[in-house]
Amino acid sequence: MPARFTAFHQYSGFHETVPPLLVAPYRGKGLVKLINVRSFNIQSDLRFNRSDLTVKDVTAEADKSVLEYAQEFPATLRDEYTATHIRHGLHGSALLSIEGKRLSYLADLNYVNGRIQAPLQVYTVPWRQVTISFRFVHYWNVDKEMKAGTTHDPSLAEKLVAFLNRYYLPAANVEFELKSALPINFSRFLGSPISEAQFMEFFIPQKDSAAEMTVFFAGEFRTSDNRYGASHFNAGCAIVSDHPIGEYLPPDTTWPSKSPTFEQSEAWIDQRVRAANLKPRTSSDRELHHTLAHEVGHLLGHAGHNRQDEHIMTETSLRNFKMDRPFIGMIHR
Ligand SMILES: [Zn+2]
């Protein structure tokens, strides 16, 4: 097996592009694994410009908690990784911490050992903080009772912000801060599902002007082309259906210890999706997270969609949470 760079963890800022990309936070450190190396020495085996990057071999200091290097991991999750865990997973591999010295800069790093080469690009991005609010909408049913609308309540907001940080912080150095999470009541009949026109006319005027973004939940939501979420960039508003379905994602996973590797995810997709046997399945948190992360991606600055399978902003049917450098660059423009 040839040497190559791979993710330290599914959500650790590593992007499976060609060549692979690591997002390094400016004035912080990113982590990446170099696998299939028997002996390894930074000085002799890595080629990179020392004025662009600082690279350290974390494996060599495995007695210390490696988590001090993983600055972009949400604080509550750092405790779940121990040096022991890392050591067990690192036979024949090295764990590197990488610090970028030049802001918004793409640096090359190459592992070279004889004829074996493994490239990595390191993208050093600034930290961006985003304030976000959530609104939980109720409205009249046919009997003019305030019983229609979302089945979620404001306690969901904290969980969603935790998810957004787990996803966007290591991958793109964007950190979300929850501004407010409140119910809203409309004394009018809106029907179900809520349409994009109703979102624009009734909901957007109710946004939290103290936050950069407001996300609405109002029960079922559908656009005219059958999407489960919508966003309005200039207003800084998005709406997400209570239970988005119909998106083909790798299986639900528990973060962090039970997450599948990229290889496992891809094998699953090959089996279940590429076989074109697309069976309907029930909605899950993962669908909700995906739709939310996608709409937030629009509000962070990504207009329209691309056609890359598994990209967070794709319009193909093969959906996943992957990002690439143009998307991250757009977020930090
Ligand atoms: Zn979209």
Residues whose N, C-alpha, C, O or C-beta is under 5 A from the ligand:
A	BS01	ZN	none
